[in-house]
Amino acid sequence: MIKAVFITNIPSPYRVDFFAYLQKHYPEYEFHIIFSGAGMENRKWSVELAELSHYHFLKSKTLIIRKRFDDRYVFLPVGVEKLLAEIKPDLVFAMEYNPTILRAVHWCRKKRIPFISWTDGTLNSEKNIGKVQRFSRSYIIKRAAAFVASSTASKQAQIAYGADEKKCFLSYLTVDIQKYLREKEDYSGRELLYVGSLIQRKGLDLLLPALAKTPQNIRLWIVGEGQEKDLLQKQCTELKISDRVEFLGYQEGEPLQKLYRTADAFVLPTREDCFGLVLLEAMCASLPIISSKYADGARDLVSDGENGYIIDPEDVDGFAEAIQKAAAGDMASVMGKKSYEKAHEFSFEQVSKGCIAALSYVLSQK
């Protein structure tokens, strides 16, 4: 049996679900998952590992770089080479370009084990990286046997860093859409939903002025926690929209799914996101989408004017206009139906094909 190892950062719910799907539906491979760390303090996910087999946690030290824009976590691992030697993989999926991956890539080269470089990153999300980070990308990409990208924008980044386009495969970042799929019938045109961290990067301070320019009956539900909460509440007061904005705190599971089902439209005003999985979750719930152009997954998820709008979050008037159009009852219903239909393209069954195609390609070259 072919052994393949995925090396990734921490166990996120969407990745764990995807790995479990691969293990269940591709029994001809023995998939192992190596996590660099157990979690991050700015991620409150509840992750269920029960359905996952062959998973391993490395011992690691965590370096946290504090920033208002967003905190950065760097895991410094111990024993990745020893664990790989014990597993004896035929192939390694090296996810991203961090210290764990660099050590794994070095081991792969030494042992003549092919590896596939996989990234969620984009040229936009990585526009401010330093020389060391650029070197790590160049080092890894020059030595990879193939590439997997989580979005069209991620594929473009890999090619820009030196990847051979003929060896690039798409395997979209996704969630278990079955948890969120719901055909919606009634749209009141009043409830706008945001889900994400309350940090500067997410652009909520750009959304609030746009909301203030929309009719009084349009309300905003903000789901999430973060260091910008007090500043955002103060901004609501200054804009005189406090009665239209409700901060609901962190939500997950059924309470979050209920909010998706109850809302009439979804908004993501981010200044920078390498994908924006919440867009897909909202699409599954038949919601029209208003997405910032800086959510790099939007080009794969949102057909502008069909199932939503891709906007410049700094264009207050254009942002407000998009909110009003998407929230309108008739338009919301049409766009929401198209969102629901398009969401099916991101099922695990569809998304796994790119991953397996990359694996098959590399094995065929051995």
Summary of the structure (lengths in Angstrom):
residues: 366
radius of gyration: 20.9
end to end distance: 15.4
largest distance: 64.7
contacts: 1245
relative contact order: 0.13
helix: 43%
strand: 21%
